[in-house]
Amino acid sequence: MPTGACWLGQSRGGYFVLWSALRDPDLFWGRIASNPSPSPARELLFAAPAAHRRDDLGVVVASGGRDTVERVRLAREWAATRARRDDVPWTVQLIALPEGTHSASIGEAYRRSMLWLFGDRSRPAAP
């Protein structure tokens, strides 16, 4: 069974979730970035992660299809970039909510993210 805390952030809070994953990967076992904002400094989200001890961490990026083009692009790009890297301690999952809006879909994002984090991470999140 997984051990550790989970953290959810929405919009700028989602940005902070992704930033903290890079700065202090071991701080939270599971992270959920819901519709993360690309600001204040988008480029910082693509830096190499800090040193870490654990390798059982999970990061979910949830993205509402009806959010801004820039936020949808950031979510997809971050998840795809991190999933391809060998130096990250997380399993990364993108959860796309086709009819999701910027903030109204946070409940569904949280529900699906928790099911994936505490379920079988080798499989994609359920629709």
C-alpha positions as CSV (number, residue, x, y, z in Angstrom):
1,M,0.0,0.0,0.0
2,P,1.3,3.5,-0.8
3,T,2.5,5.7,2.0
4,G,2.6,9.4,2.1
5,A,0.4,12.4,1.5
6,C,-1.3,13.6,-1.6
7,W,-1.6,17.2,-2.7
8,L,-4.1,18.8,-5.1
9,G,-3.8,22.3,-6.7
10,Q,-6.0,24.1,-9.2
11,S,-4.9,26.7,-11.7
12,R,-2.0,28.6,-10.1
13,G,-2.1,26.0,-7.4
14,G,-1.7,23.4,-10.1
15,Y,1.4,25.3,-11.3
16,F,2.8,25.1,-7.8
17,V,2.1,21.4,-7.6
18,L,4.2,20.8,-10.7
19,W,6.9,23.2,-9.5
20,S,7.1,21.6,-6.1
21,A,7.4,18.1,-7.8
22,L,10.6,19.4,-9.4
23,R,12.0,21.2,-6.4
24,D,11.2,18.6,-3.7
25,P,10.0,15.4,-5.3
26,D,9.8,13.4,-2.0
27,L,7.6,16.0,-0.2
28,F,4.4,14.3,-1.4
29,W,3.7,10.8,-2.5
30,G,1.0,11.8,-4.9
31,R,0.3,15.1,-6.6
32,I,-2.6,16.3,-8.7
33,A,-2.3,19.4,-10.9
34,S,-5.7,20.4,-12.1
35,N,-5.7,22.7,-15.1
36,P,-2.3,24.1,-14.1
37,S,-1.5,27.7,-15.1
38,P,1.5,28.3,-17.3
39,S,2.5,31.4,-15.2
40,P,4.4,32.8,-13.5
41,A,7.3,31.1,-15.2
42,R,6.4,28.3,-17.6
43,E,10.0,27.5,-18.3
44,L,10.7,26.5,-14.7
45,L,8.2,23.6,-15.1
46,F,10.5,21.9,-17.6
47,A,13.7,21.9,-15.5
48,A,15.4,18.8,-14.2
49,P,14.0,17.5,-10.9
50,A,16.0,17.8,-7.7
51,A,17.6,14.8,-6.1
52,H,15.1,12.3,-4.7
53,R,15.1,9.1,-2.6
54,R,11.7,7.6,-3.6
55,D,10.7,6.1,-6.9
56,D,7.1,5.3,-6.1
57,L,5.7,8.8,-6.6
58,G,2.8,9.7,-8.8
59,V,1.8,13.0,-10.6
60,V,-1.5,13.5,-12.3
61,V,-2.1,16.4,-14.6
62,A,-5.8,16.9,-15.2
63,S,-6.9,19.1,-18.1
64,G,-10.4,20.3,-19.0
65,G,-10.8,20.4,-22.8
66,R,-12.8,23.6,-22.6
67,D,-10.0,25.4,-20.7
68,T,-7.8,27.9,-22.5
69,V,-5.6,26.6,-25.3
70,E,-2.5,27.6,-23.4
71,R,-3.5,25.6,-20.2
72,V,-4.5,22.5,-22.2
73,R,-1.2,22.7,-24.1
74,L,0.8,23.0,-20.9
75,A,-0.9,20.0,-19.3
76,R,-0.3,17.8,-22.4
77,E,3.3,18.9,-22.9
78,W,4.3,18.6,-19.2
79,A,2.8,15.1,-18.9
80,A,4.4,13.9,-22.2
81,T,7.8,15.4,-21.5
82,R,8.0,14.0,-18.0
83,A,6.8,10.5,-19.0
84,R,9.7,10.3,-21.5
85,R,12.4,11.3,-19.1
86,D,14.6,8.8,-17.1
87,D,15.5,11.2,-14.3
88,V,12.0,11.6,-12.8
89,P,10.8,9.7,-9.7
90,W,7.2,9.7,-10.7
91,T,4.8,7.8,-12.8
92,V,2.9,10.5,-14.7
93,Q,-0.7,10.4,-15.9
94,L,-2.6,12.9,-18.0
95,I,-6.3,12.9,-17.4
96,A,-8.2,14.7,-20.1
97,L,-11.7,15.8,-19.3
98,P,-13.1,16.6,-22.8
99,E,-16.1,18.7,-21.6
100,G,-14.2,20.0,-18.5
101,T,-13.9,23.7,-17.8
102,H,-11.2,25.6,-15.9
103,S,-12.6,25.2,-12.4
104,A,-16.0,23.5,-12.6
105,S,-14.4,20.1,-13.2
106,I,-12.1,19.9,-10.2
107,G,-14.3,17.3,-8.5
108,E,-14.1,14.9,-11.4
109,A,-10.4,15.6,-11.8
110,Y,-9.8,14.7,-8.1
111,R,-12.0,11.6,-8.2
112,R,-10.3,10.1,-11.3
113,S,-6.8,11.1,-10.1
114,M,-7.3,9.4,-6.7
115,L,-8.5,6.3,-8.4
116,W,-5.4,6.2,-10.5
117,L,-3.0,7.1,-7.7
118,F,-4.3,4.4,-5.5
119,G,-5.1,1.9,-8.2
120,D,-3.1,0.2,-11.0
121,R,-0.7,2.8,-12.2
122,S,0.4,0.7,-15.1
123,R,-3.0,1.3,-16.7
124,P,-4.3,4.6,-18.0
125,A,-6.9,6.5,-15.8
126,A,-10.4,5.3,-16.4
127,P,-12.6,7.6,-18.5
